[in-house]
Amino acid sequence: MTGKVHPLHTDIAGPERFTYPFCYEPHPLAVMAAEELKRELAGMTLTEGKMFGVLVVTEDAKSDCPPPTGGGRGGLFFLAAYSGLLEGRNDWDYFVPPVFDAQQPDGHFKQTEREISLVSQQSPLVAKKMSQELQLWLFHQYQFLNARGERRDLVDVWQDYHCSARIRRRYPLPPGGTGDCCAPKLLQYAYQQGLKPVCMAEFWWGESPKSDIRHHGQFYPACRGKCKPVLTWMLQGLDVDPSPDENGFPHLVPEVVYEDEALAVLNKPTGMLSIPGRTEDYSVATWAQQRWPGAMLVHRLDMWTSGIILVAKTKEASLGLQQQFEERTVKKKYLAIVEGRPQKEHGVIDLPLLCDPLNRPRQVVDYERGKRAITEYRVLKEGGLSLLALWPHTGRTHQLRMHCAHTDGLGCPILGDELYGEKRDRLYLEASAITFAHPVTGRRMHFELPYPFANILPYNNK
């Protein structure tokens, strides 16, 4: 065990509760452990970007396992892991082992894989059936522990978590690679060795993948699609930070910029939902319905995007405005502060986007299956932080955020974008102007908000 458990020499006090892995600010102990791991990685020759994780642990007084030696004050240690394989291997001394090792050349999995490869040349259908049976066998080999010492295999964990019949029909079995991410490996090894989890964090190391956005050295939450069912089981028995989604949101109030009998133009504050979410009913839509019974939103903004949003007060107005959005005659302008400096002062970004089904709500660039997304931009002020005007010609989810952050776009994440950049006090993106035809009178209408980010970057239109 010695090579897998690393001492952490510090007087920093631990957190009151364990990390909620799907939305967190890394605890200083986890940051310190991550820095130790980064120094180790800097001395390795790695050819691909990879997610790495650290788990700070201490001796569990209830365990019968012998305690590790050499820890810091308070008996602090940390474990390290990587997602999947590292350089084609899963047997690195510094890191914890996989939950189940399917890579042994003489093991059942590899032997059967070779047999399937031979059969596929003669009978593809038989080979497909054998492959499905082998995958199911593999899932059953992943036996996950939780903090109570209970054990369940991956199939049971997955099916118990997805209790909805609709979800079960869509995802009857886990996707390949479930259980091979950092967090399950770290918790499994800690439980096996009688160590008590204190806090954890995951970060990306190396070049970003082509489709997704990952920044070297930056912390990220665990993936929801593969990890949430597994970690929901493995964290049972630990006192874990509550999910921010279950804490509720402050009941912010939008500003009424304009209203008449048919419609209203609102200024939505950052941090307010456009429509009710999974755990929160309060939103612009519910606020508008309370103020104007029967009112309907005709478009949406991301929760953390502020700015102009339209409300129809009548069915006639709703249909008229929706038709304009469908015909793309509504013109919208956004202002954004981005990190860095775009290479060109003006241009058009054309990158197809697709929702990552295993890590919602993140989007990825997919040139084969993605929906076309087009954004025009102009640099208004440039420097270490740059001010951009953005005109979306399409309306894809997270379009502006992805187009700014992705290396095939501007390669300059919007300031405060916790999904595609780095979290700050807010997302510095605002729907600042809109032009449309009044759905009843046909009169052309234009609304523009005052510059919103003067505390960060003064406006300087070239």
NUMAR-490765 format. One line per 8 residues: number of its first residue (from 0); for each residue x, z, y of C-alpha. Coordinates in steps of 0.1 Angstrom, whole numbers, m for minus. Example, Ala and Ser with C-alpha at 12.3 -4.5 7.8 and 13.67 -1.06 7.14 Angstrom:
<torkes>
0) 123:78:m45; 137:71:m11
</torkes>
This chain:
<torkes>
0) 0:0:0; 29:7:24; 34:m30:34; m2:m34:43; m7:m2:64; 12:m2:96; 19:29:118; 4:31:153
8) 24:54:175; 2:65:204; m16:94:220; m46:73:230; m79:89:218; m101:70:195; m137:58:204; m168:78:198
16) m182:52:175; m169:22:155; m169:m13:171; m200:m34:170; m182:m65:158; m205:m92:173; m202:m82:210; m175:m58:221
24) m148:m49:246; m116:m42:225; m107:m5:225; m72:2:238; m62:12:203; m73:m22:189; m55:m39:218; m23:m20:210
32) m26:m29:173; m32:m66:182; m1:m66:204; 19:m53:174; 4:m81:152; 11:m107:179; 48:m97:179; 48:m103:141
40) 31:m137:145; 56:m148:171; 83:m146:145; 64:m167:120; 63:m205:118; 26:m214:118; 13:m249:119; m24:m243:126
48) m46:m222:149; m61:m192:131; m83:m162:137; m65:m129:131; m79:m94:131; m68:m58:133; m85:m26:121; m73:8:133
56) m77:34:106; m70:70:99; m69:91:68; m103:99:54; m103:135:45; m131:129:20; m111:104:0; m91:111:m32
64) m66:84:m24; m31:96:m13; m27:94:25; m3:68:40; 28:80:56; 45:73:90; 15:70:112; 13:80:149
72) 0:112:162; m34:119:147; m24:98:116; m33:65:131; m25:32:114; m37:m4:115; m44:m32:90; m40:m69:97
80) m59:m99:83; m64:m136:89; m95:m158:82; m94:m180:51; m59:m190:40; m27:m188:61; m5:m218:56; m23:m224:23
88) m16:m189:10; m34:m156:8; m6:m134:m5; 13:m125:27; 29:m90:24; 21:m80:60; m17:m87:56; m45:m72:35
96) m55:m92:4; m87:m112:1; m118:m96:m11; m115:m119:m42; m85:m140:m49; m97:m174:m61; m63:m191:m56; m45:m179:m88
104) m34:m211:m106; m43:m197:m140; m75:m180:m129; m110:m192:m139; m117:m207:m105; m87:m230:m104; m88:m239:m140; m125:m249:m137
112) m117:m269:m105; m92:m289:m124; m117:m295:m152; m144:m306:m127; m119:m331:m112; m114:m347:m146; m151:m348:m155; m160:m363:m121
120) m142:m395:m130; m165:m400:m160; m198:m383:m150; m203:m374:m114; m237:m357:m120; m222:m334:m146; m193:m326:m123; m218:m318:m95
128) m237:m294:m117; m204:m277:m128; m193:m274:m92; m226:m257:m82; m223:m233:m111; m187:m225:m102; m196:m218:m66; m224:m194:m78
136) m199:m177:m101; m175:m173:m72; m201:m157:m50; m208:m131:m76; m171:m121:m77; m172:m110:m41; m181:m73:m45; m184:m57:m11
144) m180:m20:m5; m196:m1:24; m187:33:40; m209:52:16; m189:39:m14; m217:16:m26; m209:m19:m39; m229:m51:m39
152) m221:m87:m46; m223:m115:m20; m255:m131:m34; m274:m98:m33; m260:m90:2; m270:m124:15; m305:m125:0; m313:m89:11
160) m303:m97:47; m322:m130:48; m356:m115:40; m375:m143:58; m389:m169:33; m382:m197:57; m346:m187:62; m341:m182:24
168) m354:m217:18; m330:m231:43; m300:m210:32; m307:m198:m4; m270:m191:m9; m241:m183:15; m220:m211:29; m186:m216:14
176) m159:m193:28; m183:m164:34; m165:m132:29; m131:m147:37; m131:m139:74; m110:m111:89; m135:m83:93; m147:m82:56
184) m111:m83:44; m101:m54:67; m131:m32:59; m128:m38:21; m92:m28:20; m97:3:41; m125:15:19; m105:7:m13
192) m75:27:1; m95:57:13; m89:50:50; m115:56:77; m122:27:101; m118:37:138; m121:4:157; m114:m33:153
200) m108:m66:171; m102:m102:163; m82:m128:183; m73:m165:181; m36:m175:177; m24:m210:181; m39:m243:191; m77:m246:195
208) m96:m266:168; m107:m301:180; m144:m294:179; m147:m258:190; m131:m239:219; m106:m211:211; m80:m198:235; m46:m186:223
216) m44:m148:222; m80:m142:234; m103:m118:216; m135:m130:200; m165:m115:182; m170:m119:145; m190:m150:136; m227:m144:130
224) m236:m170:105; m212:m160:77; m202:m124:87; m234:m108:100; m251:m105:66; m219:m92:50; m209:m68:78; m245:m54:81
232) m239:m42:45; m203:m31:49; m209:m10:81; m236:11:65; m224:47:65; m203:43:97; m214:54:132; m214:20:150
240) m218:11:186; m254:m2:192; m260:m39:195; m263:m49:232; m293:m70:222; m312:m39:212; m304:m19:243; m328:m39:265
248) m320:m56:298; m325:m44:333; m358:m57:347; m344:m79:374; m367:m98:399; m363:m134:409; m365:m144:446; m394:m167:456
256) m378:m195:475; m410:m216:480; m445:m216:466; m478:m234:471; m509:m238:450; m493:m259:424; m458:m246:419; m431:m221:428
264) m394:m224:433; m375:m193:422; m339:m181:425; m331:m165:391; m305:m137:391; m277:m137:366; m285:m116:336; m322:m124:334
272) m337:m143:306; m357:m175:314; m381:m169:284; m386:m139:261; m358:m134:236; m357:m121:201; m356:m84:212; m366:m86:248
280) m400:m97:262; m392:m94:299; m381:m127:314; m387:m151:343; m416:m165:323; m434:m132:318; m427:m121:354; m442:m154:366
288) m473:m150:344; m479:m115:357; m477:m127:393; m495:m160:388; m517:m159:356; m513:m191:336; m480:m200:352; m455:m219:330
296) m417:m226:332; m409:m263:331; m372:m259:323; m347:m231:316; m314:m216:326; m290:m197:304; m294:m159:308; m261:m156:327
304) m266:m187:349; m282:m179:382; m301:m202:406; m331:m224:410; m358:m226:384; m392:m242:387; m426:m226:378; m458:m246:375
312) m489:m227:384; m514:m252:369; m515:m274:338; m515:m306:360; m484:m295:378; m467:m286:345; m474:m320:330; m462:m338:361
320) m430:m318:364; m423:m321:326; m427:m359:329; m401:m360:356; m376:m340:335; m382:m363:305; m377:m394:327; m346:m377:343
328) m358:m383:378; m353:m346:387; m318:m342:403; m300:m309:398; m267:m297:413; m247:m268:400; m218:m249:416; m191:m234:393
336) m158:m216:397; m135:m227:369; m101:m214:357; m73:m238:366; m74:m272:383; m90:m304:369; m67:m334:367; m90:m357:387
344) m110:m349:418; m141:m367:406; m153:m380:373; m178:m381:345; m176:m362:312; m193:m377:282; m190:m354:252; m216:m352:223
352) m227:m316:216; m240:m300:184; m251:m264:178; m229:m245:154; m255:m233:129; m233:m205:116; m223:m192:150; m253:m195:173
360) m256:m200:202; m221:m216:204; m219:m254:207; m193:m277:192; m182:m312:201; m192:m335:172; m186:m373:177; m207:m382:146
368) m237:m359:147; m237:m345:182; m262:m355:209; m248:m374:239; m242:m352:269; m231:m365:303; m220:m345:334; m207:m358:367
376) m183:m335:386; m165:m332:419; m138:m308:429; m147:m291:462; m118:m266:464; m88:m264:440; m61:m239:431; m56:m212:405
384) m94:m211:406; m113:m242:415; m148:m247:429; m168:m276:413; m200:m293:420; m217:m304:387; m245:m329:382; m259:m329:346
392) m273:m363:337; m286:m348:304; m299:m313:295; m281:m301:264; m276:m264:256; m244:m251:272; m236:m286:284; m219:m276:316
400) m200:m247:300; m187:m269:271; m179:m298:293; m158:m276:316; m141:m256:289; m133:m282:262; m100:m299:261; m117:m333:259
408) m136:m324:290; m120:m306:320; m101:m280:299; m110:m254:327; m135:m228:314; m161:m215:339; m150:m181:352; m167:m153:333
416) m178:m175:303; m175:m151:274; m184:m178:248; m159:m205:259; m136:m187:282; m130:m150:291; m156:m124:300; m158:m112:336
424) m184:m93:356; m207:m124:355; m208:m161:347; m198:m180:379; m223:m208:374; m253:m214:396; m281:m240:397; m277:m244:435
432) m299:m274:443; m328:m294:430; m347:m325:441; m380:m337:426; m414:m351:435; m443:m327:441; m465:m331:410; m497:m333:431
440) m488:m349:464; m459:m370:452; m439:m358:482; m401:m357:476; m389:m321:477; m353:m307:480; m342:m271:478; m306:m258:481
448) m294:m222:479; m267:m207:501; m232:m207:486; m232:m178:461; m196:m170:453; m181:m160:486; m167:m128:472; m145:m148:447
456) m138:m181:464; m148:m192:499; m166:m225:501; m145:m253:514; m162:m287:510; m136:m315:514
</torkes>
